[in-house]
Amino acid sequence: NRALSTHQQEMTSLLPRDYGYVFAVLGGSFVMNMYLMFNVVGARKKYGVEYPALYAPAGHKNEFEFNSVQRAHQNTLEV
C-alpha cells in the first residue's frame, strides 16, 4: 500500500516544499485585482464615466475622484 502514486512522488520531488506560497501569492493578487476592478466599475456608475474612456475627461465634475480609483487599479497592473 503506497501512500503516494508514482506521479505524485515525481511532482513532489520537482517542486520545492514551500512552493504553495507561490500559489497563495497568485491567488491574493487575483483577489486584489478583482476587488479593484469592482471599485472601478462602481466608480464608473457613481461618477457617470462611460466606456471606452479609461479616465474621466478633463473638466468632468468628478474627474479627481474617478481618476484616483482608476489609477489605483492601473498601478497594480503595471508590474
C-alpha positions, -999 to 999 in steps of 0.1 A, spaced: 0 0 0 18 31 -12 8 65 2 17 84 -30 14 73 -66 45 74 -88 31 106 -105 26 123 -71 61 114 -60 75 128 -92 56 161 -87 66 164 -50 103 159 -60 100 185 -87 85 213 -67 101 227 -35 83 221 -3 72 257 2 60 262 -34 25 265 -22 33 301 -11 37 309 -48 1 299 -54 -11 318 -23 5 350 -37 -10 344 -71 -44 339 -55 -40 370 -34 -31 391 -64 -61 378 -83 -84 387 -54 -69 422 -50 -72 428 -88 -108 418 -88 -116 440 -58 -100 470 -75 -118 462 -108 -152 462 -90 -142 495 -74 -137 510 -109 -170 496 -122 -188 511 -92 -170 544 -97 -180 545 -133 -216 542 -123 -213 566 -94 -195 593 -113 -210 588 -147 -178 580 -167 -188 559 -197 -168 533 -216 -145 533 -235 -129 563 -217 -101 550 -195 -101 582 -173 -127 609 -167 -125 636 -194 -108 669 -184 -132 692 -167 -156 664 -155 -171 674 -122 -158 642 -105 -125 639 -125 -103 637 -95 -124 611 -76 -129 588 -105 -93 591 -118 -80 583 -83 -99 550 -82 -89 542 -118 -52 549 -111 -52 527 -81 -63 498 -103 -39 507 -131 -9 509 -108 -15 473 -97 -14 462 -133 19 479 -140 44 453 -130 
